[in-house]
Amino acid sequence: MPYSAESIDEMARALPRTLSDVNNLLVRHAQLAESFDGGVKEHLLHGAGRRLNVIRRCIERLFQVFPPQRTRKLDDGELGDVQLMLQALCMNVAGIFDNWGWAFALRHGLLDLIGGPHGASLFKQRIRKFLPEPLLRQVEAMDDWHTNYLKGYRDSLAHQIPLYIPPFTVTKDEEVRYRELESERQQLLFAGEFDRYESATQELEAIGSACTVFMHSLQFEGVYRPVHLHLQILSDCATVVECGGLFLSHWQERA
């Protein structure tokens, strides 16, 4: 499932901008945290700030290991590294909204009013009546993204099935040949024809191209649809940057 040339060009332009935006947001958190202490500082500096550092590094490394224009299959080590970075990104993108919720609740003494620690997330309903109007509008605009994408994938990763990138994808013709070679290899192995077995193995391993989607599980495609890896990562990070900038501009206000 290769990307179009237009998508590849768009991502090439977006990547450095995304890395710069995430880094700038990290610096802003670190600078602001110096004006506070206790839990507020913890969630700004060691919560959101640490997550932003992980997000930035994961984006950088994932695009290095698996650039969008690559069609050659990932080897086992590369595939494992990309899945590791994808899973770290998912957990930290989801978690940063909790850190912002904590910082806001602690700044304004709201923990008891929002039902304790379980209410300390920007996506929790109890905290919303205290959010300043610009931040509330931003959070409401992200409800569909959070409910129908982020929460499901984060919960799956934490409690059910880790996020998965298929090792490769094949065309219909390649699939037919792949199955033929699998059957042929088994027969050759049983017959002791090891030279022909090795030749068939090499041909089989050359079939297919890198897969550019991730998913929850092959058993639940209707619920957790396959998602384009690079495009979704850049989109998620743009959402974090947009919401993070708005949060830092308004979090010391409250409704």
Buried (B, 14 or more C-beta within 10 A) or exposed (E): EBBEEEBBEBBEEBBEEBBEBBEBBBEBBBEBBEEBEEBBBBBBBEBBBBBBBBBBBBBBBBBEBBBBBBEEBBEEEBBEBBBBBBBBBBBBBBBBBBBBBBBBBBBBEBBEBBBEEEBBBBBBEBBBEBBBEEBBEBBEEBEEEBEEBBEBBBEBBEEEBBBBBBEBBBEEEBEEBBEEBEEBBEEBBEEEEEEBBEBBBEBBEEBBBBBBBBBBBEEBEEEBEBBBBBBBBBBBBBBBBBBBBBBBEBBEBBE
